[in-house]
Amino acid sequence: MGKSASGKDSIYKKILEKAPGRFKTIVSYTTRPIRSGEAEGVEYHFVSVPEFKAMDEADKVIEYRCYHTVHGDWYYFTANDGQINLDRFDYLLIMTPEGCKSLKKYFGDKAVVPIYIEVEAGLRLHRALERERSQQSPKYAELCRRFLADEEDFSEEHLAELGISKRYENDAIDLTADNILADM
């Protein structure tokens, strides 16, 4: 986990590339619009809000978070949809502090090990701006909202509650991925 534009997706992909077959992946769900370069079932399962609510009513939602964006509410969630078997596999996924807390509650503290990625704020903002500029319809107001919301979501208090003691500075993706894998 890490603040927006900290390189979570890139490090995630690099770890999977460097340790083929070591981890299974869990494809989370979202109700936000698909971005250019994303594919259904790869980064996320893209569903409607009614589909999310139906899954929640059917007790299929393990954890979720709702972002009140300038474009409406966007839900991100992990579902009990048959993807997870902790008796057989280790998994790697990208999560928020609240989502991590929910996963720990659902699966137990020992089954969930949080890894925290950090990047200097100015560099994060630069990366986020470049990523947004590349979108067909940039959403700059949402970028700003997310950047500011990360300060609360990733507060020292929240990180301490999750037992985060080590931080991985993402100066170079390969080196950061190597450091994480060495500690695993």
mmCIF file of the C-alpha atoms, coordinates in Angstrom:
data_MODEL
# 
_entry.id   MODEL 
# 
loop_
_atom_site.group_PDB 
_atom_site.id 
_atom_site.type_symbol 
_atom_site.label_atom_id 
_atom_site.label_alt_id 
_atom_site.label_comp_id 
_atom_site.label_asym_id 
_atom_site.label_entity_id 
_atom_site.label_seq_id 
_atom_site.pdbx_PDB_ins_code 
_atom_site.Cartn_x 
_atom_site.Cartn_y 
_atom_site.Cartn_z 
_atom_site.occupancy 
_atom_site.B_iso_or_equiv 
_atom_site.pdbx_formal_charge 
_atom_site.auth_seq_id 
_atom_site.auth_comp_id 
_atom_site.auth_asym_id 
_atom_site.auth_atom_id 
_atom_site.pdbx_PDB_model_num 
ATOM 1   C CA . MET A 1 1   ? 0.000   0.000   0.000   1.00 0.00 ? 1   MET A CA 1 
ATOM 2   C CA . GLY A 1 2   ? 0.998   3.594   -0.452  1.00 0.00 ? 2   GLY A CA 1 
ATOM 3   C CA . LYS A 1 3   ? -0.319  7.010   -1.302  1.00 0.00 ? 3   LYS A CA 1 
ATOM 4   C CA . SER A 1 4   ? -1.552  7.716   -4.826  1.00 0.00 ? 4   SER A CA 1 
ATOM 5   C CA . ALA A 1 5   ? 1.245   7.823   -7.440  1.00 0.00 ? 5   ALA A CA 1 
ATOM 6   C CA . SER A 1 6   ? 3.727   6.113   -5.108  1.00 0.00 ? 6   SER A CA 1 
ATOM 7   C CA . GLY A 1 7   ? 4.309   3.405   -7.708  1.00 0.00 ? 7   GLY A CA 1 
ATOM 8   C CA . LYS A 1 8   ? 2.210   0.635   -6.162  1.00 0.00 ? 8   LYS A CA 1 
ATOM 9   C CA . ASP A 1 9   ? 0.998   -0.763  -9.489  1.00 0.00 ? 9   ASP A CA 1 
ATOM 10  C CA . SER A 1 10  ? 4.477   -0.706  -11.025 1.00 0.00 ? 10  SER A CA 1 
ATOM 11  C CA . ILE A 1 11  ? 6.082   -2.376  -7.985  1.00 0.00 ? 11  ILE A CA 1 
ATOM 12  C CA . TYR A 1 12  ? 3.266   -4.920  -7.836  1.00 0.00 ? 12  TYR A CA 1 
ATOM 13  C CA . LYS A 1 13  ? 3.880   -5.887  -11.474 1.00 0.00 ? 13  LYS A CA 1 
ATOM 14  C CA . LYS A 1 14  ? 7.648   -5.948  -10.949 1.00 0.00 ? 14  LYS A CA 1 
ATOM 15  C CA . ILE A 1 15  ? 7.369   -8.286  -7.921  1.00 0.00 ? 15  ILE A CA 1 
ATOM 16  C CA . LEU A 1 16  ? 5.167   -10.669 -9.910  1.00 0.00 ? 16  LEU A CA 1 
ATOM 17  C CA . GLU A 1 17  ? 7.673   -10.552 -12.784 1.00 0.00 ? 17  GLU A CA 1 
ATOM 18  C CA . LYS A 1 18  ? 10.685  -11.173 -10.508 1.00 0.00 ? 18  LYS A CA 1 
ATOM 19  C CA . ALA A 1 19  ? 9.013   -14.005 -8.560  1.00 0.00 ? 19  ALA A CA 1 
ATOM 20  C CA . PRO A 1 20  ? 6.929   -15.854 -11.164 1.00 0.00 ? 20  PRO A CA 1 
ATOM 21  C CA . GLY A 1 21  ? 4.475   -18.312 -9.636  1.00 0.00 ? 21  GLY A CA 1 
ATOM 22  C CA . ARG A 1 22  ? 5.243   -17.286 -6.039  1.00 0.00 ? 22  ARG A CA 1 
ATOM 23  C CA . PHE A 1 23  ? 2.094   -15.230 -5.555  1.00 0.00 ? 23  PHE A CA 1 
ATOM 24  C CA . LYS A 1 24  ? -1.464  -15.485 -6.772  1.00 0.00 ? 24  LYS A CA 1 
ATOM 25  C CA . THR A 1 25  ? -3.240  -12.256 -7.529  1.00 0.00 ? 25  THR A CA 1 
ATOM 26  C CA . ILE A 1 26  ? -6.646  -11.069 -6.491  1.00 0.00 ? 26  ILE A CA 1 
ATOM 27  C CA . VAL A 1 27  ? -8.468  -8.853  -8.920  1.00 0.00 ? 27  VAL A CA 1 
ATOM 28  C CA . SER A 1 28  ? -10.376 -6.259  -6.916  1.00 0.00 ? 28  SER A CA 1 
ATOM 29  C CA . TYR A 1 29  ? -13.532 -4.543  -8.075  1.00 0.00 ? 29  TYR A CA 1 
ATOM 30  C CA . THR A 1 30  ? -14.332 -0.904  -8.722  1.00 0.00 ? 30  THR A CA 1 
ATOM 31  C CA . THR A 1 31  ? -17.265 1.178   -9.895  1.00 0.00 ? 31  THR A CA 1 
ATOM 32  C CA . ARG A 1 32  ? -15.032 3.946   -11.261 1.00 0.00 ? 32  ARG A CA 1 
ATOM 33  C CA . PRO A 1 33  ? -14.678 4.360   -15.020 1.00 0.00 ? 33  PRO A CA 1 
ATOM 34  C CA . ILE A 1 34  ? -11.961 2.352   -16.714 1.00 0.00 ? 34  ILE A CA 1 
ATOM 35  C CA . ARG A 1 35  ? -8.814  4.376   -17.535 1.00 0.00 ? 35  ARG A CA 1 
ATOM 36  C CA . SER A 1 36  ? -6.947  4.247   -20.837 1.00 0.00 ? 36  SER A CA 1 
ATOM 37  C CA . GLY A 1 37  ? -4.570  1.313   -20.818 1.00 0.00 ? 37  GLY A CA 1 
ATOM 38  C CA . GLU A 1 38  ? -6.595  -0.709  -18.292 1.00 0.00 ? 38  GLU A CA 1 
ATOM 39  C CA . ALA A 1 39  ? -8.364  -3.949  -19.122 1.00 0.00 ? 39  ALA A CA 1 
ATOM 40  C CA . GLU A 1 40  ? -11.368 -5.617  -17.500 1.00 0.00 ? 40  GLU A CA 1 
ATOM 41  C CA . GLY A 1 41  ? -10.237 -8.372  -15.151 1.00 0.00 ? 41  GLY A CA 1 
ATOM 42  C CA . VAL A 1 42  ? -6.604  -7.240  -15.126 1.00 0.00 ? 42  VAL A CA 1 
ATOM 43  C CA . GLU A 1 43  ? -6.328  -4.113  -12.974 1.00 0.00 ? 43  GLU A CA 1 
ATOM 44  C CA . TYR A 1 44  ? -9.910  -4.427  -11.688 1.00 0.00 ? 44  TYR A CA 1 
ATOM 45  C CA . HIS A 1 45  ? -13.285 -5.908  -12.405 1.00 0.00 ? 45  HIS A CA 1 
ATOM 46  C CA . PHE A 1 46  ? -15.271 -2.854  -13.480 1.00 0.00 ? 46  PHE A CA 1 
ATOM 47  C CA . VAL A 1 47  ? -18.866 -3.038  -12.246 1.00 0.00 ? 47  VAL A CA 1 
ATOM 48  C CA . SER A 1 48  ? -21.801 -0.699  -11.782 1.00 0.00 ? 48  SER A CA 1 
ATOM 49  C CA . VAL A 1 49  ? -22.948 0.622   -8.402  1.00 0.00 ? 49  VAL A CA 1 
ATOM 50  C CA . PRO A 1 50  ? -26.067 -1.610  -8.532  1.00 0.00 ? 50  PRO A CA 1 
ATOM 51  C CA . GLU A 1 51  ? -23.814 -4.637  -9.165  1.00 0.00 ? 51  GLU A CA 1 
ATOM 52  C CA . PHE A 1 52  ? -21.675 -3.672  -6.149  1.00 0.00 ? 52  PHE A CA 1 
ATOM 53  C CA . LYS A 1 53  ? -24.763 -3.283  -3.966  1.00 0.00 ? 53  LYS A CA 1 
ATOM 54  C CA . ALA A 1 54  ? -26.124 -6.664  -5.079  1.00 0.00 ? 54  ALA A CA 1 
ATOM 55  C CA . MET A 1 55  ? -22.807 -8.346  -4.204  1.00 0.00 ? 55  MET A CA 1 
ATOM 56  C CA . ASP A 1 56  ? -22.794 -6.596  -0.818  1.00 0.00 ? 56  ASP A CA 1 
ATOM 57  C CA . GLU A 1 57  ? -26.371 -7.710  -0.078  1.00 0.00 ? 57  GLU A CA 1 
ATOM 58  C CA . ALA A 1 58  ? -25.335 -11.279 -0.998  1.00 0.00 ? 58  ALA A CA 1 
ATOM 59  C CA . ASP A 1 59  ? -22.470 -11.057 1.598   1.00 0.00 ? 59  ASP A CA 1 
ATOM 60  C CA . LYS A 1 60  ? -19.852 -11.375 -1.148  1.00 0.00 ? 60  LYS A CA 1 
ATOM 61  C CA . VAL A 1 61  ? -17.995 -8.145  -0.203  1.00 0.00 ? 61  VAL A CA 1 
ATOM 62  C CA . ILE A 1 62  ? -15.044 -8.697  2.166   1.00 0.00 ? 62  ILE A CA 1 
ATOM 63  C CA . GLU A 1 63  ? -14.050 -5.041  2.361   1.00 0.00 ? 63  GLU A CA 1 
ATOM 64  C CA . TYR A 1 64  ? -14.876 -1.861  0.508   1.00 0.00 ? 64  TYR A CA 1 
ATOM 65  C CA . ARG A 1 65  ? -14.185 1.822   0.482   1.00 0.00 ? 65  ARG A CA 1 
ATOM 66  C CA . CYS A 1 66  ? -16.150 4.622   -1.099  1.00 0.00 ? 66  CYS A CA 1 
ATOM 67  C CA . TYR A 1 67  ? -14.489 7.720   -2.462  1.00 0.00 ? 67  TYR A CA 1 
ATOM 68  C CA . HIS A 1 68  ? -16.759 10.739  -2.760  1.00 0.00 ? 68  HIS A CA 1 
ATOM 69  C CA . THR A 1 69  ? -15.187 12.120  -5.911  1.00 0.00 ? 69  THR A CA 1 
ATOM 70  C CA . VAL A 1 70  ? -16.022 15.186  -7.910  1.00 0.00 ? 70  VAL A CA 1 
ATOM 71  C CA . HIS A 1 71  ? -17.547 12.713  -10.416 1.00 0.00 ? 71  HIS A CA 1 
ATOM 72  C CA . GLY A 1 72  ? -19.754 10.927  -7.880  1.00 0.00 ? 72  GLY A CA 1 
ATOM 73  C CA . ASP A 1 73  ? -19.165 8.010   -5.531  1.00 0.00 ? 73  ASP A CA 1 
ATOM 74  C CA . TRP A 1 74  ? -16.589 5.424   -6.638  1.00 0.00 ? 74  TRP A CA 1 
ATOM 75  C CA . TYR A 1 75  ? -16.448 2.111   -4.783  1.00 0.00 ? 75  TYR A CA 1 
ATOM 76  C CA . TYR A 1 76  ? -13.410 -0.151  -4.608  1.00 0.00 ? 76  TYR A CA 1 
ATOM 77  C CA . PHE A 1 77  ? -13.814 -3.575  -3.030  1.00 0.00 ? 77  PHE A CA 1 
ATOM 78  C CA . THR A 1 78  ? -12.533 -7.089  -2.519  1.00 0.00 ? 78  THR A CA 1 
ATOM 79  C CA . ALA A 1 79  ? -15.062 -9.851  -2.983  1.00 0.00 ? 79  ALA A CA 1 
ATOM 80  C CA . ASN A 1 80  ? -15.396 -13.412 -1.785  1.00 0.00 ? 80  ASN A CA 1 
ATOM 81  C CA . ASP A 1 81  ? -15.848 -14.654 -5.337  1.00 0.00 ? 81  ASP A CA 1 
ATOM 82  C CA . GLY A 1 82  ? -13.750 -17.827 -5.245  1.00 0.00 ? 82  GLY A CA 1 
ATOM 83  C CA . GLN A 1 83  ? -10.385 -16.189 -5.974  1.00 0.00 ? 83  GLN A CA 1 
ATOM 84  C CA . ILE A 1 84  ? -8.928  -16.617 -2.449  1.00 0.00 ? 84  ILE A CA 1 
ATOM 85  C CA . ASN A 1 85  ? -7.689  -19.887 -0.921  1.00 0.00 ? 85  ASN A CA 1 
ATOM 86  C CA . LEU A 1 86  ? -5.238  -19.106 1.899   1.00 0.00 ? 86  LEU A CA 1 
ATOM 87  C CA . ASP A 1 87  ? -4.628  -22.784 2.619   1.00 0.00 ? 87  ASP A CA 1 
ATOM 88  C CA . ARG A 1 88  ? -3.006  -23.249 -0.780  1.00 0.00 ? 88  ARG A CA 1 
ATOM 89  C CA . PHE A 1 89  ? -1.584  -19.918 -1.914  1.00 0.00 ? 89  PHE A CA 1 
ATOM 90  C CA . ASP A 1 90  ? 0.083   -16.640 -0.934  1.00 0.00 ? 90  ASP A CA 1 
ATOM 91  C CA . TYR A 1 91  ? -1.404  -13.520 -2.483  1.00 0.00 ? 91  TYR A CA 1 
ATOM 92  C CA . LEU A 1 92  ? -0.194  -10.068 -3.432  1.00 0.00 ? 92  LEU A CA 1 
ATOM 93  C CA . LEU A 1 93  ? -2.630  -7.186  -3.728  1.00 0.00 ? 93  LEU A CA 1 
ATOM 94  C CA . ILE A 1 94  ? -2.812  -3.421  -3.570  1.00 0.00 ? 94  ILE A CA 1 
ATOM 95  C CA . MET A 1 95  ? -4.814  -2.075  -0.649  1.00 0.00 ? 95  MET A CA 1 
ATOM 96  C CA . THR A 1 96  ? -5.616  1.029   1.401   1.00 0.00 ? 96  THR A CA 1 
ATOM 97  C CA . PRO A 1 97  ? -5.068  1.151   5.171   1.00 0.00 ? 97  PRO A CA 1 
ATOM 98  C CA . GLU A 1 98  ? -8.818  0.735   5.801   1.00 0.00 ? 98  GLU A CA 1 
ATOM 99  C CA . GLY A 1 99  ? -8.992  -2.140  3.344   1.00 0.00 ? 99  GLY A CA 1 
ATOM 100 C CA . CYS A 1 100 ? -5.992  -3.774  4.996   1.00 0.00 ? 100 CYS A CA 1 
ATOM 101 C CA . LYS A 1 101 ? -7.668  -3.433  8.385   1.00 0.00 ? 101 LYS A CA 1 
ATOM 102 C CA . SER A 1 102 ? -10.800 -5.110  7.005   1.00 0.00 ? 102 SER A CA 1 
ATOM 103 C CA . LEU A 1 103 ? -8.767  -7.934  5.455   1.00 0.00 ? 103 LEU A CA 1 
ATOM 104 C CA . LYS A 1 104 ? -6.994  -8.492  8.793   1.00 0.00 ? 104 LYS A CA 1 
ATOM 105 C CA . LYS A 1 105 ? -10.375 -8.658  10.512  1.00 0.00 ? 105 LYS A CA 1 
ATOM 106 C CA . TYR A 1 106 ? -11.759 -11.080 7.905   1.00 0.00 ? 106 TYR A CA 1 
ATOM 107 C CA . PHE A 1 107 ? -8.711  -13.381 7.558   1.00 0.00 ? 107 PHE A CA 1 
ATOM 108 C CA . GLY A 1 108 ? -6.808  -12.727 10.811  1.00 0.00 ? 108 GLY A CA 1 
ATOM 109 C CA . ASP A 1 109 ? -3.747  -10.619 11.677  1.00 0.00 ? 109 ASP A CA 1 
ATOM 110 C CA . LYS A 1 110 ? -1.215  -13.314 10.819  1.00 0.00 ? 110 LYS A CA 1 
ATOM 111 C CA . ALA A 1 111 ? -2.659  -13.924 7.351   1.00 0.00 ? 111 ALA A CA 1 
ATOM 112 C CA . VAL A 1 112 ? -2.262  -10.291 6.195   1.00 0.00 ? 112 VAL A CA 1 
ATOM 113 C CA . VAL A 1 113 ? 1.170   -8.623  6.068   1.00 0.00 ? 113 VAL A CA 1 
ATOM 114 C CA . PRO A 1 114 ? 1.098   -4.955  4.992   1.00 0.00 ? 114 PRO A CA 1 
ATOM 115 C CA . ILE A 1 115 ? 3.954   -3.501  2.922   1.00 0.00 ? 115 ILE A CA 1 
ATOM 116 C CA . TYR A 1 116 ? 4.166   0.303   2.774   1.00 0.00 ? 116 TYR A CA 1 
ATOM 117 C CA . ILE A 1 117 ? 5.638   2.192   -0.211  1.00 0.00 ? 117 ILE A CA 1 
ATOM 118 C CA . GLU A 1 118 ? 6.751   5.817   0.193   1.00 0.00 ? 118 GLU A CA 1 
ATOM 119 C CA . VAL A 1 119 ? 7.699   8.554   -2.266  1.00 0.00 ? 119 VAL A CA 1 
ATOM 120 C CA . GLU A 1 120 ? 8.546   12.190  -1.594  1.00 0.00 ? 120 GLU A CA 1 
ATOM 121 C CA . ALA A 1 121 ? 5.371   14.318  -1.933  1.00 0.00 ? 121 ALA A CA 1 
ATOM 122 C CA . GLY A 1 122 ? 6.632   16.547  -4.760  1.00 0.00 ? 122 GLY A CA 1 
ATOM 123 C CA . LEU A 1 123 ? 7.649   13.558  -6.859  1.00 0.00 ? 123 LEU A CA 1 
ATOM 124 C CA . ARG A 1 124 ? 4.303   11.849  -6.166  1.00 0.00 ? 124 ARG A CA 1 
ATOM 125 C CA . LEU A 1 125 ? 2.419   14.952  -7.283  1.00 0.00 ? 125 LEU A CA 1 
ATOM 126 C CA . HIS A 1 126 ? 4.540   15.162  -10.452 1.00 0.00 ? 126 HIS A CA 1 
ATOM 127 C CA . ARG A 1 127 ? 3.869   11.477  -11.249 1.00 0.00 ? 127 ARG A CA 1 
ATOM 128 C CA . ALA A 1 128 ? 0.143   11.869  -10.603 1.00 0.00 ? 128 ALA A CA 1 
ATOM 129 C CA . LEU A 1 129 ? -0.041  14.923  -12.847 1.00 0.00 ? 129 LEU A CA 1 
ATOM 130 C CA . GLU A 1 130 ? 1.816   13.162  -15.674 1.00 0.00 ? 130 GLU A CA 1 
ATOM 131 C CA . ARG A 1 131 ? -0.460  10.118  -15.391 1.00 0.00 ? 131 ARG A CA 1 
ATOM 132 C CA . GLU A 1 132 ? -3.578  12.301  -15.432 1.00 0.00 ? 132 GLU A CA 1 
ATOM 133 C CA . ARG A 1 133 ? -2.328  14.306  -18.428 1.00 0.00 ? 133 ARG A CA 1 
ATOM 134 C CA . SER A 1 134 ? -2.079  11.063  -20.403 1.00 0.00 ? 134 SER A CA 1 
ATOM 135 C CA . GLN A 1 135 ? -5.776  10.273  -19.906 1.00 0.00 ? 135 GLN A CA 1 
ATOM 136 C CA . GLN A 1 136 ? -8.261  11.014  -22.660 1.00 0.00 ? 136 GLN A CA 1 
ATOM 137 C CA . SER A 1 137 ? -10.332 13.072  -20.191 1.00 0.00 ? 137 SER A CA 1 
ATOM 138 C CA . PRO A 1 138 ? -8.039  14.240  -17.368 1.00 0.00 ? 138 PRO A CA 1 
ATOM 139 C CA . LYS A 1 139 ? -9.723  14.602  -13.982 1.00 0.00 ? 139 LYS A CA 1 
ATOM 140 C CA . TYR A 1 140 ? -7.468  17.130  -12.252 1.00 0.00 ? 140 TYR A CA 1 
ATOM 141 C CA . ALA A 1 141 ? -9.898  18.016  -9.469  1.00 0.00 ? 141 ALA A CA 1 
ATOM 142 C CA . GLU A 1 142 ? -10.102 14.325  -8.518  1.00 0.00 ? 142 GLU A CA 1 
ATOM 143 C CA . LEU A 1 143 ? -6.302  14.078  -8.577  1.00 0.00 ? 143 LEU A CA 1 
ATOM 144 C CA . CYS A 1 144 ? -6.118  16.961  -6.079  1.00 0.00 ? 144 CYS A CA 1 
ATOM 145 C CA . ARG A 1 145 ? -8.802  15.458  -3.848  1.00 0.00 ? 145 ARG A CA 1 
ATOM 146 C CA . ARG A 1 146 ? -6.988  12.104  -3.743  1.00 0.00 ? 146 ARG A CA 1 
ATOM 147 C CA . PHE A 1 147 ? -3.630  13.708  -3.060  1.00 0.00 ? 147 PHE A CA 1 
ATOM 148 C CA . LEU A 1 148 ? -5.005  15.608  -0.071  1.00 0.00 ? 148 LEU A CA 1 
ATOM 149 C CA . ALA A 1 149 ? -7.112  12.681  1.221   1.00 0.00 ? 149 ALA A CA 1 
ATOM 150 C CA . ASP A 1 150 ? -3.989  10.494  1.313   1.00 0.00 ? 150 ASP A CA 1 
ATOM 151 C CA . GLU A 1 151 ? -2.582  12.623  4.134   1.00 0.00 ? 151 GLU A CA 1 
ATOM 152 C CA . GLU A 1 152 ? -5.381  11.430  6.428   1.00 0.00 ? 152 GLU A CA 1 
ATOM 153 C CA . ASP A 1 153 ? -5.715  7.911   5.039   1.00 0.00 ? 153 ASP A CA 1 
ATOM 154 C CA . PHE A 1 154 ? -1.985  7.238   5.474   1.00 0.00 ? 154 PHE A CA 1 
ATOM 155 C CA . SER A 1 155 ? -1.498  9.129   8.735   1.00 0.00 ? 155 SER A CA 1 
ATOM 156 C CA . GLU A 1 156 ? 1.154   7.866   11.131  1.00 0.00 ? 156 GLU A CA 1 
ATOM 157 C CA . GLU A 1 157 ? -1.657  6.772   13.471  1.00 0.00 ? 157 GLU A CA 1 
ATOM 158 C CA . HIS A 1 158 ? -3.292  4.620   10.775  1.00 0.00 ? 158 HIS A CA 1 
ATOM 159 C CA . LEU A 1 159 ? 0.029   3.094   9.743   1.00 0.00 ? 159 LEU A CA 1 
ATOM 160 C CA . ALA A 1 160 ? 0.858   2.280   13.392  1.00 0.00 ? 160 ALA A CA 1 
ATOM 161 C CA . GLU A 1 161 ? -2.537  0.571   13.836  1.00 0.00 ? 161 GLU A CA 1 
ATOM 162 C CA . LEU A 1 162 ? -1.575  -1.781  10.990  1.00 0.00 ? 162 LEU A CA 1 
ATOM 163 C CA . GLY A 1 163 ? 1.799   -2.573  12.514  1.00 0.00 ? 163 GLY A CA 1 
ATOM 164 C CA . ILE A 1 164 ? 3.804   -0.880  9.751   1.00 0.00 ? 164 ILE A CA 1 
ATOM 165 C CA . SER A 1 165 ? 7.352   -0.652  11.026  1.00 0.00 ? 165 SER A CA 1 
ATOM 166 C CA . LYS A 1 166 ? 9.311   -0.735  7.776   1.00 0.00 ? 166 LYS A CA 1 
ATOM 167 C CA . ARG A 1 167 ? 8.847   1.567   4.825   1.00 0.00 ? 167 ARG A CA 1 
ATOM 168 C CA . TYR A 1 168 ? 10.109  1.060   1.301   1.00 0.00 ? 168 TYR A CA 1 
ATOM 169 C CA . GLU A 1 169 ? 11.227  4.253   -0.463  1.00 0.00 ? 169 GLU A CA 1 
ATOM 170 C CA . ASN A 1 170 ? 10.368  3.958   -4.157  1.00 0.00 ? 170 ASN A CA 1 
ATOM 171 C CA . ASP A 1 171 ? 13.334  5.707   -5.756  1.00 0.00 ? 171 ASP A CA 1 
ATOM 172 C CA . ALA A 1 172 ? 13.818  2.967   -8.350  1.00 0.00 ? 172 ALA A CA 1 
ATOM 173 C CA . ILE A 1 173 ? 11.183  0.311   -9.060  1.00 0.00 ? 173 ILE A CA 1 
ATOM 174 C CA . ASP A 1 174 ? 13.603  -2.597  -9.561  1.00 0.00 ? 174 ASP A CA 1 
ATOM 175 C CA . LEU A 1 175 ? 15.512  -1.863  -6.356  1.00 0.00 ? 175 LEU A CA 1 
ATOM 176 C CA . THR A 1 176 ? 12.321  -1.359  -4.353  1.00 0.00 ? 176 THR A CA 1 
ATOM 177 C CA . ALA A 1 177 ? 10.866  -4.639  -5.642  1.00 0.00 ? 177 ALA A CA 1 
ATOM 178 C CA . ASP A 1 178 ? 14.149  -6.437  -4.843  1.00 0.00 ? 178 ASP A CA 1 
ATOM 179 C CA . ASN A 1 179 ? 14.147  -5.024  -1.289  1.00 0.00 ? 179 ASN A CA 1 
ATOM 180 C CA . ILE A 1 180 ? 10.554  -6.128  -0.702  1.00 0.00 ? 180 ILE A CA 1 
ATOM 181 C CA . LEU A 1 181 ? 11.199  -9.614  -2.076  1.00 0.00 ? 181 LEU A CA 1 
ATOM 182 C CA . ALA A 1 182 ? 14.342  -9.974  0.055   1.00 0.00 ? 182 ALA A CA 1 
ATOM 183 C CA . ASP A 1 183 ? 12.291  -9.197  3.182   1.00 0.00 ? 183 ASP A CA 1 
ATOM 184 C CA . MET A 1 184 ? 9.538   -11.610 2.203   1.00 0.00 ? 184 MET A CA 1 
# 
